Amino acid sequence: MEERIVVDPRVLRGKAVIKGTRIPVYLILELLAAGMSVEDILKEYPELKEEDIRAALEYASKLLKSEVVLPLEA
């Protein structure tokens, strides 16, 4: 994942992107959530590879795994 995802404050204001592109990780997740298949995404964004999409999913998973959830006050 580290070799495919980059966070650089000079690129998209520091959003996580696929290395060598300006395609943000969140866009890949949104496309998958909207029902696009991996094959459809690769057709739409030919600069991507299947490994990039897997890396985006892994990146999101790691972020959520470390998320701190605070209880709501009643």
Summary of the structure (lengths in Angstrom):
residues: 74
radius of gyration: 14.0
end to end distance: 39.8
largest distance: 49.3
contacts: 167
relative contact order: 0.17
helix: 47%
strand: 9%
